[in-house]
Amino acid sequence: MAEVTLRPMTADDADRVLAIYQAGLDGGDASFETVAPSWADFDAGRLPAHRLVAVDADGTVLGWIAVSPTSSRAVYAGVVEHSVYVDPAARGRGVARLLLDALISSTEAAGVWTIQSGVFAENAASLALHRRAGFRVIGTRERVARHHGRWRDVVLLERRSAVVT
């Protein structure tokens, strides 16, 4: 991909990261959330070691990826849940795959053995991205909650590391 690089996410990226997050939420197929959180809440809920942004040659943030712990229990220290969002204008350019591949490397280097995610059943692009990156469907939570007045199914995905055992 021409002129797209990855770097760690910093607080200086907050406005752009949250704007991309909100654009994803506005699209209706990204999350049950409808409003992006404050930077303080975003920052508090995600592990600092595994936050990346994709930037173009001008340094504009095109997308981001981050993980949250799935549990505070020590036995689940190697299991994280991730989110990946790309600016609508940058979609279809491989930004999400670049971010996801880098996250897999980052988490495996840190001893994470499972990355999981929940994706709306209608989000075909995200489901295809995850399958190509080695995620498998482990089940579907049917009619798990209402979103904009309608019941939504969530497909549960996981990627088990082949190197962290």
C-alpha positions as a Python dict, from the first residue, in 0.01 Angstrom:
ca = {
    (1, 'M'): (0, 0, 0),
    (2, 'A'): (156, 326, -112),
    (3, 'E'): (249, 580, 151),
    (4, 'V'): (65, 427, 446),
    (5, 'T'): (267, 359, 757),
    (6, 'L'): (184, 246, 1107),
    (7, 'R'): (290, 397, 1435),
    (8, 'P'): (183, 382, 1799),
    (9, 'M'): (-130, 579, 1884),
    (10, 'T'): (-71, 879, 2110),
    (11, 'A'): (-292, 1130, 2288),
    (12, 'D'): (-213, 1372, 2004),
    (13, 'D'): (-421, 1143, 1779),
    (14, 'A'): (-728, 1169, 2003),
    (15, 'D'): (-940, 1400, 1787),
    (16, 'R'): (-878, 1206, 1466),
    (17, 'V'): (-916, 863, 1629),
    (18, 'L'): (-1245, 961, 1790),
    (19, 'A'): (-1372, 1118, 1465),
    (20, 'I'): (-1299, 795, 1276),
    (21, 'Y'): (-1465, 599, 1555),
    (22, 'Q'): (-1775, 822, 1533),
    (23, 'A'): (-1787, 783, 1154),
    (24, 'G'): (-1790, 407, 1202),
    (25, 'L'): (-2066, 432, 1460),
    (26, 'D'): (-2266, 660, 1230),
    (27, 'G'): (-2248, 393, 959),
    (28, 'G'): (-2464, 170, 1177),
    (29, 'D'): (-2282, -164, 1143),
    (30, 'A'): (-1980, -119, 1370),
    (31, 'S'): (-2100, -129, 1730),
    (32, 'F'): (-2395, -106, 1963),
    (33, 'E'): (-2244, 224, 2078),
    (34, 'T'): (-2385, 532, 1908),
    (35, 'V'): (-2150, 801, 2040),
    (36, 'A'): (-1772, 781, 2062),
    (37, 'P'): (-1643, 813, 2417),
    (38, 'S'): (-1429, 1091, 2555),
    (39, 'W'): (-1057, 1044, 2507),
    (40, 'A'): (-1021, 978, 2881),
    (41, 'D'): (-1269, 691, 2863),
    (42, 'F'): (-1120, 557, 2539),
    (43, 'D'): (-772, 571, 2690),
    (44, 'A'): (-876, 404, 3016),
    (45, 'G'): (-1041, 111, 2840),
    (46, 'R'): (-761, 7, 2605),
    (47, 'L'): (-422, -147, 2666),
    (48, 'P'): (-148, 108, 2586),
    (49, 'A'): (94, -146, 2437),
    (50, 'H'): (-135, -246, 2150),
    (51, 'R'): (-273, 77, 2000),
    (52, 'L'): (-174, 164, 1647),
    (53, 'V'): (-271, 418, 1386),
    (54, 'A'): (-227, 405, 1009),
    (55, 'V'): (-113, 736, 862),
    (56, 'D'): (-69, 863, 508),
    (57, 'A'): (236, 1048, 374),
    (58, 'D'): (106, 1375, 521),
    (59, 'G'): (66, 1218, 866),
    (60, 'T'): (-314, 1211, 853),
    (61, 'V'): (-459, 925, 1056),
    (62, 'L'): (-653, 692, 824),
    (63, 'G'): (-747, 426, 1077),
    (64, 'W'): (-674, 276, 1414),
    (65, 'I'): (-671, -50, 1606),
    (66, 'A'): (-665, -115, 1980),
    (67, 'V'): (-733, -392, 2229),
    (68, 'S'): (-910, -417, 2561),
    (69, 'P'): (-862, -686, 2821),
    (70, 'T'): (-1148, -934, 2828),
    (71, 'S'): (-1115, -990, 3202),
    (72, 'S'): (-919, -864, 3501),
    (73, 'R'): (-857, -1224, 3609),
    (74, 'A'): (-494, -1330, 3569),
    (75, 'V'): (-585, -1650, 3384),
    (76, 'Y'): (-721, -1438, 3097),
    (77, 'A'): (-415, -1214, 3063),
    (78, 'G'): (-347, -1363, 2719),
    (79, 'V'): (-694, -1291, 2581),
    (80, 'V'): (-789, -953, 2436),
    (81, 'E'): (-1076, -805, 2240),
    (82, 'H'): (-991, -574, 1955),
    (83, 'S'): (-1154, -295, 1757),
    (84, 'V'): (-1041, -168, 1419),
    (85, 'Y'): (-1183, 141, 1246),
    (86, 'V'): (-1092, 304, 915),
    (87, 'D'): (-1192, 646, 785),
    (88, 'P'): (-1469, 593, 527),
    (89, 'A'): (-1260, 777, 265),
    (90, 'A'): (-972, 529, 315),
    (91, 'R'): (-1172, 206, 306),
    (92, 'G'): (-1088, -54, 44),
    (93, 'R'): (-716, 34, 47),
    (94, 'G'): (-599, -241, 281),
    (95, 'V'): (-565, -15, 586),
    (96, 'A'): (-763, -245, 816),
    (97, 'R'): (-561, -552, 712),
    (98, 'L'): (-234, -366, 766),
    (99, 'L'): (-349, -266, 1114),
    (100, 'L'): (-479, -613, 1199),
    (101, 'D'): (-159, -787, 1085),
    (102, 'A'): (50, -548, 1295),
    (103, 'L'): (-175, -604, 1595),
    (104, 'I'): (-137, -980, 1562),
    (105, 'S'): (243, -940, 1562),
    (106, 'S'): (232, -701, 1856),
    (107, 'T'): (7, -916, 2071),
    (108, 'E'): (191, -1238, 1993),
    (109, 'A'): (522, -1076, 2087),
    (110, 'A'): (362, -989, 2422),
    (111, 'G'): (235, -1344, 2485),
    (112, 'V'): (-130, -1293, 2390),
    (113, 'W'): (-274, -1623, 2271),
    (114, 'T'): (-625, -1517, 2170),
    (115, 'I'): (-766, -1210, 1999),
    (116, 'Q'): (-1142, -1198, 1988),
    (117, 'S'): (-1408, -969, 1848),
    (118, 'G'): (-1781, -941, 1798),
    (119, 'V'): (-1905, -825, 1459),
    (120, 'F'): (-2260, -751, 1347),
    (121, 'A'): (-2378, -1029, 1117),
    (122, 'E'): (-2452, -774, 842),
    (123, 'N'): (-2095, -639, 840),
    (124, 'A'): (-1972, -859, 554),
    (125, 'A'): (-1654, -657, 494),
    (126, 'S'): (-1539, -694, 854),
    (127, 'L'): (-1623, -1064, 864),
    (128, 'A'): (-1425, -1122, 542),
    (129, 'L'): (-1129, -921, 674),
    (130, 'H'): (-1117, -1128, 990),
    (131, 'R'): (-1142, -1459, 806),
    (132, 'R'): (-852, -1358, 580),
    (133, 'A'): (-647, -1271, 889),
    (134, 'G'): (-697, -1617, 1041),
    (135, 'F'): (-997, -1556, 1265),
    (136, 'R'): (-1265, -1821, 1293),
    (137, 'V'): (-1631, -1792, 1378),
    (138, 'I'): (-1700, -1946, 1716),
    (139, 'G'): (-2071, -1869, 1726),
    (140, 'T'): (-2348, -1616, 1684),
    (141, 'R'): (-2530, -1440, 1962),
    (142, 'E'): (-2874, -1407, 1809),
    (143, 'R'): (-3087, -1104, 1889),
    (144, 'V'): (-2844, -1013, 2164),
    (145, 'A'): (-2953, -649, 2189),
    (146, 'R'): (-3144, -375, 2012),
    (147, 'H'): (-2961, -119, 1802),
    (148, 'H'): (-3153, 174, 1653),
    (149, 'G'): (-3477, -5, 1738),
    (150, 'R'): (-3400, -344, 1584),
    (151, 'W'): (-3257, -666, 1718),
    (152, 'R'): (-2900, -740, 1608),
    (153, 'D'): (-2704, -1063, 1587),
    (154, 'V'): (-2335, -1056, 1676),
    (155, 'V'): (-2089, -1302, 1524),
    (156, 'L'): (-1816, -1398, 1772),
    (157, 'L'): (-1471, -1438, 1620),
    (158, 'E'): (-1137, -1545, 1759),
    (159, 'R'): (-783, -1589, 1639),
    (160, 'R'): (-571, -1833, 1834),
    (161, 'S'): (-198, -1775, 1807),
    (162, 'A'): (10, -2047, 1644),
    (163, 'V'): (324, -1918, 1819),
    (164, 'V'): (199, -1847, 2173),
    (165, 'T'): (112, -2179, 2331),
}
